[in-house]
Amino acid sequence: MCGFIAAQLRDPWLTPKHLHQGLDSIVHRGPDGAGKWFSKDRKTVLGHVRLSIIGVNNGEQPLGTSGSKLKAVVNGEFYGYQDIRAKLKRSGAKFQTESDSEIALHLYQQYGLSFPRHLKGEFALVIADQSSGDLIAARDRFGIKPLFYARINGDIIFASEIKALFALGIDARWDHSAMMSELTGLRRTKSLFQNIHQVPPGSIAIAKNGEVRVFPYWKNAYATASELEGDDRSEQDLVRGFRETLDQAIADRLVADVEVGCYLSGGLDSSAVLGLAQAQASKPIRAFTIAFDGAFDESQIAERTARHVGSSYDTVRVRPQDLADAFEQTIWHCEKPIFNANSVAKFLLSRKVREAGIKVVLTGEGADEVLAGYPMERLDNLKFGRHLRAQAERDAAIDRLLEENELSKPIMFPEGSPLPGTERLTDALGFCPTWIRNLSIIVNSLTGLMDDAFKSQETLGAPYAALLSDPFFVAELSGRDPVNVSLRLWQETMLPNFILTVLSDRMEMAHSVEGRVPFLDDKVASFAAGLPVHYKIRERTEKYILREAAKDVLTSELYERHKHPFIAPPADLTGENRRADPLAEVCQELVRSKAFEDQPFFDVKKTIAWLDNVSKPRWQEGGPASPDLLRLASLASMQSQFNPLA
């Protein structure tokens, strides 16, 4: 993986020195080399920092093709590139490097703007077409790789991370409407800063003459509920088909000119990936696991999995002091607030993996998103599913579900009233997905701490209205099973802006580690989208088809285990232990700092009074005090490090 900057300017103000400053801010994404290119009029500029994985000896960027006026910068990996490369060569393409990235240029020459449909992998890229004057950006289907752009005074600048845009001199200003969408989990194409946007997942953006046009090239299409009910495929065929599809996705992601390791938790997803990958590998794969103290530790389960499949194993011990020490670094890389210190733990895990000499890891992210792995989808299925059981039996199943998720209950199933506006989703969709309602409850509990000006500037129900303002998007949800509606909404919002940010790309690339996610392979995701829902959720069991497809590489313990979300130990807010908990102490210092006073979203006096009155961990009572504190401390850290104007 890599990082880049690409600019189309009204006037040639961006000097090599400016470009170096921007690239230096994201050098963690590519410490193995850097390259720059300026057009003759110096109004089109490309810059790149490289993490060499394939074509190690001659894959420098920006890329060009012989005899054309095309240049490109690419961040990511293209799978199956050897076959594409061979086919392009037969069509007369002449390659300049051994890098997989170069196929993007030749595909653009052959297929024009439909070229991303022929790419498979995790990627963000920009092509400068000097013949048309277009700057063409594309992002992978699920937004695994980040891609931002600023549109200011006739200039269009793309970058892999927002901090690179700030380093070029673009002002940092909070976007109030985006922050409310962020808190409710419904942020889509905006960033948290004014004039800085995202290229949506599965989309192309074309910049020309100071304007940007964006359109999708791919959507993960779900069949209607009636179509799914008519599916007559046998379970044996579906399980075999899913296994073959996932096996191929893993095989594609094992291709590299460097060693490939694996992140391993005590959960089903990463264990299945490791087991299936090890079955294809010629030597033991190195697996790395986070080890917490206390009830949140899953390292022993992970170790048993590694022994079972024949992989080597290493634990990365993460203690409260480690979380405290790395908290602000994590926020700098995330560029967004967090509410769970698992992001910090992933930051520390990636650092350890890089120190061990590994640049590439397989991860289990995405399985919950395509196979309905979260407890919230199970609740959706119980409450709104097409095949409802008797009320008493359904209520008992719901009670059992809540009991089984005691540790994650404050985040997954908070208690309270939702924000006004969620009823709009019920009116439009026939129900409000559990995850949206639950995040709404959490935000509603925070409104008493919010600054009055912030609440008046952006009404609390606006994110829900904004989500429903796209009639095409709403039409795509119509007639679908409630579980699939919930999944699709999560894939459009929380997957790229949360899971793939704070638990994936940013934490891995902070230490120049490339994460590869087989479950977000387009064929795996499409296969999952076409499954009848009872292959995702079967009674109390989530991700049923994955359990059956990977049964031969799973321990019996994991095969039978329910989903336990990856959660770090919460900051201890008790009066007795407040000073003894390093993470709580760091967070409290941030909330009581000058930086928190400068952020425009939460009232300082109200927040400090709330903090002073927390006498015991509401986490243990089912309340979100620790997640609240992390959110507030994150904002203070962002204010301190990025210094955005209100």
Secondary structure by P-SEA (a helix, b strand, c coil): cccccccccccccccaaaaaaaaaaacccccccccccccccccbbbbbcccccccccccccccccccccccccccccccaaaaaaaaaaaaccccccccccaaaaaaaacccccccccccccccbbbbccccccbbbbbcccccbbbbbbbcccbbbbcccaaaaaaaccbbbbbaaaaaaaaaccccccccccccccccccbbbbbcccbbbbbbccccccccaaaaaaccccaaaaaaaaaaaaaaaaaaaacccbbbbbbbcccaaaaaaaaaaaaacccccbbbbbbbcccccaaaaaaaaaaaaccccccccccaaaaaaaaaaaaaaaccccccaaaaaaaaaaaaaaaacccbbbbcccccccccccaaaaaaaaccccccccaaaaaaaaaaaaaaaccccccccccccccccaaaaaaacccccaaaaaaaaaaaaacccccaaaaaacccaaaaaaaaccaaaaaaaccccaaaaaaaaaaacccccccccccccccccccbbbbbbccccaaaaaaaaaccccccccccccaaaaaaaacccccccccccccccccccccccccccccccaaaaaaaaaaacccccccccccaaaaaaaaaacccccccccccaaaaaaaaaaaaaaaaaccccc
